Amino acid sequence: MLPFDRLRSVENFGHSIRTPGYVFRPTHVEQIAELLNFARRQGIRMALRGAGRSYGDPHMASGHIVLDLIRMNRVLDYDPTQGVITVEPGVTIQRLWEYTLEDGWWPAVVPGTMFPTVGGCLAANVHGKNNWRAGTFGDHVTQLTALLPNGEEVTLTPDDSDFKALVSSMGTLGIITRATLQLHRVHSGDLLVKAFATPDLGTTLRELDEAKETWDYLVAWVDSTAQGRQLGRSQIHLARYLEPGEDPAPGRTLSRQHQVLPETILFVPKSVLWMFMRPFMNNLGLWATNTAKFWASRTLGHHKVYRQPHVAFNFLLDYVPNWERAYGPGGLIQYQCFVPKERAESTFAALLETTQRFRLPTFLGVIKRHRPDDYLFTHALDGFSFAMDFKVTARNRRRLLELATTLDRMVLDAGGRFYFAKDATLVPQHAAAYLGQEALKRFFAIKAHWDPDEVLQPDLYRRVLRPLKNKVKV
Ligand SMILES: Cc1cc2nc3c(=O)[nH]c(=O)nc-3n(C[C@H](O)[C@H](O)[C@H](O)COP(=O)(O)OP(=O)(O)OC[C@H]3O[C@@H](n4cnc5c(N)ncnc54)[C@H](O)[C@@H]3O)c2cc1C
């Protein structure tokens, strides 16, 4: 029924989930409409895919169609005086800043890597390290157009009630085909950064909280191997935009050349660096690197203030291309939770202790400060997020799932939430517990209208949302 030569192995970002899918890569809206028609008639389901940078399965549809939108990557309109840009969904964050930074415009919200697409960022409603100050990606969109599986096309602005459902719906309601973004005015290609180390979790959270009104960006890199009184010790990076006049040569710092990441690190070409990292991806290597990183920041980088290009600060992980391959053939998953500020310290401490007790310590731990928003599938709240990367092997897969379910219960007990862009392990009842009946009711009501034949059924939808359909009264 589907052409065999379209069959590919489709992977998540962490290479820990692989499924076969029939991949189509349209360049025009008309081709999407045709495929939607075809899928509807044939009863085939479909997942949408941007750059495939999600950690779980929202961009996969095992044995069915994967609509890869990466070739729909045209800039349709740009006003360099106002910083307003209209793009197709396959335009990446990298292309966006490369296009606009020279004019003094930077995307108001960016995730921790520059490779995701605008479509993917809207579907997940991504946040940056400036979530407290700047909100989410969707907050900076003035208009978007989507093709719906029922054949209709909708153009929505933030005033439309369905805008905040489509944004955050993880490709389950409609296909975003164009978006207009308001960019953020910057007066320099550099940020002012302050780096320092904290001795424990309580101090880490307090420092982030106290910095939230004065610094634009806040992030803590957690030493996840520290225990006892040092549990949760971290390296904190705070950053703020420069004011007009603070940068004596903005023409230079706003240039692409100033932003691009170096080709070599310690004389090693960055393209092969991940191979050098692989031997350290075990519990001993993890302890050694985390401890070394912490003491380097405690001594060399303590209370250091310096200027750093936007790209280097925001996309630190992009310094090492394919770093995720260092995790080995089983790949990695990420577990990210969001916990109200009052419960964050005790909950994060318990999470860290639990990962250590399971002997499945996290390889990379990141804490950020968030503010709540009212998107339908919002992940944010007035509190902190904790993202933890775990190595997956054939032997630990089952225990990892057990660990994730245990952590889920602790997060839910604390009134916390989860994030579909990072999720690979949630079970339906835990998703229902954090999303709530009202959000699910509204979601299935919109789905029934926009996608009555359930064409848009990524694996995430099958795993987590669809099982809840009959439990929710629409
Ligand atoms: C190293 C790294 C760091 C990250 N840091 C952050 C971070 O700091 N903050 C954060 O919020 N996220 C972060 N992420 C997650 C990432 O930003 C999101 O998963 C994002 O959605 C990926 O976009 P993508 O283009 O790769 O989309 P994909 O991963 O391919 O797809 C994501 C979702 O978007 C849907 N989709 C794609 N295109 C469209 C479209 N045109 N219309 C409708 N739906 C569509 C897909 O169906 C899917 O549900 C990070 C990811 C990585 C790998």
The ligand as an SDF file (V2000), in Angstrom:
LIG
                    3D

 53 58  0  0  0  0  0  0  0  0999 V2000
   20.5430   18.6990   23.0700 C   0  0  0  0  0  0  0  0  0  0  0  0
   19.1030   19.1020   23.1960 C   0  0  0  0  0  0  0  0  0  0  0  0
   18.7710   20.1660   24.0180 C   0  0  0  0  0  0  0  0  0  0  0  0
   17.4420   20.5510   24.1440 C   0  0  0  0  0  0  0  0  0  0  0  0
   17.1440   21.5960   24.9530 N   0  0  0  0  0  0  0  0  0  0  0  0
   15.8680   21.9830   25.1060 C   0  0  0  0  0  0  0  0  0  0  0  0
   15.5400   23.0830   25.9260 C   0  0  0  0  0  0  0  0  0  0  0  0
   16.4010   23.7230   26.5180 O   0  0  0  0  0  0  0  0  0  0  0  0
   14.2350   23.4280   26.0410 N   0  0  0  0  0  0  0  0  0  0  0  0
   13.2440   22.7450   25.3830 C   0  0  0  0  0  0  0  0  0  0  0  0
   12.0800   23.1220   25.5360 O   0  0  0  0  0  0  0  0  0  0  0  0
   13.5250   21.7040   24.5810 N   0  0  0  0  0  0  0  0  0  0  0  0
   14.8090   21.3130   24.4330 C   0  0  0  0  0  0  0  0  0  0  0  0
   15.1100   20.2490   23.6210 N   0  0  0  0  0  0  0  0  0  0  0  0
   14.0090   19.5320   22.9680 C   0  0  0  0  0  0  0  0  0  0  0  0
   13.7070   20.0620   21.5690 C   0  0  0  0  0  0  0  0  0  0  0  0
   13.8090   21.4580   21.5310 O   0  0  0  0  0  0  0  0  0  0  0  0
   12.2740   19.6820   21.2110 C   0  0  0  0  0  0  0  0  0  0  0  0
   12.1420   18.2950   21.2640 O   0  0  0  0  0  0  0  0  0  0  0  0
   11.8330   20.1730   19.8400 C   0  0  0  0  0  0  0  0  0  0  0  0
   10.4680   19.8710   19.7000 O   0  0  0  0  0  0  0  0  0  0  0  0
   12.6170   19.5110   18.7250 C   0  0  0  0  0  0  0  0  0  0  0  0
   12.2290   20.0650   17.4890 O   0  0  0  0  0  0  0  0  0  0  0  0
   12.4370   19.2660   16.1340 P   0  0  0  0  0  0  0  0  0  0  0  0
   12.3550   20.2200   15.0080 O   0  0  0  0  0  0  0  0  0  0  0  0
   13.6500   18.4320   16.2180 O   0  0  0  0  0  0  0  0  0  0  0  0
   11.1240   18.3890   16.1030 O   0  0  0  0  0  0  0  0  0  0  0  0
   10.9220   16.8110   16.2260 P   0  0  0  0  0  0  0  0  0  0  0  0
   11.6790   16.3200   17.3920 O   0  0  0  0  0  0  0  0  0  0  0  0
   11.1450   16.1740   14.9190 O   0  0  0  0  0  0  0  0  0  0  0  0
    9.3810   16.7990   16.5700 O   0  0  0  0  0  0  0  0  0  0  0  0
    8.9170   17.3450   17.7780 C   0  0  0  0  0  0  0  0  0  0  0  0
    7.4070   17.4660   17.7420 C   0  0  0  0  0  0  0  0  0  0  0  0
    7.0470   18.4700   16.8060 O   0  0  0  0  0  0  0  0  0  0  0  0
    6.0420   17.9840   15.9360 C   0  0  0  0  0  0  0  0  0  0  0  0
    6.1570   18.7560   14.7050 N   0  0  0  0  0  0  0  0  0  0  0  0
    7.2600   18.9320   13.9450 C   0  0  0  0  0  0  0  0  0  0  0  0
    6.9820   19.7550   12.9220 N   0  0  0  0  0  0  0  0  0  0  0  0
    5.6780   20.1070   13.0450 C   0  0  0  0  0  0  0  0  0  0  0  0
    4.8010   20.9380   12.2940 C   0  0  0  0  0  0  0  0  0  0  0  0
    5.2060   21.5770   11.1980 N   0  0  0  0  0  0  0  0  0  0  0  0
    3.5210   21.0760   12.7060 N   0  0  0  0  0  0  0  0  0  0  0  0
    3.0780   20.4520   13.8290 C   0  0  0  0  0  0  0  0  0  0  0  0
    3.8660   19.6460   14.5680 N   0  0  0  0  0  0  0  0  0  0  0  0
    5.1500   19.4800   14.1810 C   0  0  0  0  0  0  0  0  0  0  0  0
    6.3510   16.5120   15.8300 C   0  0  0  0  0  0  0  0  0  0  0  0
    5.2310   15.7710   15.4260 O   0  0  0  0  0  0  0  0  0  0  0  0
    6.7330   16.1940   17.2640 C   0  0  0  0  0  0  0  0  0  0  0  0
    5.5890   15.9750   18.0330 O   0  0  0  0  0  0  0  0  0  0  0  0
   16.4220   19.8530   23.4410 C   0  0  0  0  0  0  0  0  0  0  0  0
   16.7630   18.7920   22.6000 C   0  0  0  0  0  0  0  0  0  0  0  0
   18.0890   18.4240   22.4760 C   0  0  0  0  0  0  0  0  0  0  0  0
   18.4350   17.2950   21.5550 C   0  0  0  0  0  0  0  0  0  0  0  0
  1  2  1  0
  2  3  1  0
  2 52  2  0
  3  4  2  0
  4  5  1  0
  4 50  1  0
  5  6  2  0
  6  7  1  0
  6 13  1  0
  7  8  2  0
  7  9  1  0
  9 10  1  0
 10 11  2  0
 10 12  1  0
 12 13  2  0
 13 14  1  0
 14 15  1  0
 14 50  1  0
 15 16  1  0
 16 17  1  0
 16 18  1  0
 18 19  1  0
 18 20  1  0
 20 21  1  0
 20 22  1  0
 22 23  1  0
 23 24  1  0
 24 25  2  0
 24 26  1  0
 24 27  1  0
 27 28  1  0
 28 29  2  0
 28 30  1  0
 28 31  1  0
 31 32  1  0
 32 33  1  0
 33 34  1  0
 33 48  1  0
 34 35  1  0
 35 36  1  0
 35 46  1  0
 36 37  1  0
 36 45  1  0
 37 38  2  0
 38 39  1  0
 39 40  1  0
 39 45  2  0
 40 41  1  0
 40 42  2  0
 42 43  1  0
 43 44  2  0
 44 45  1  0
 46 47  1  0
 46 48  1  0
 48 49  1  0
 50 51  2  0
 51 52  1  0
 52 53  1  0
M  END
$$$$
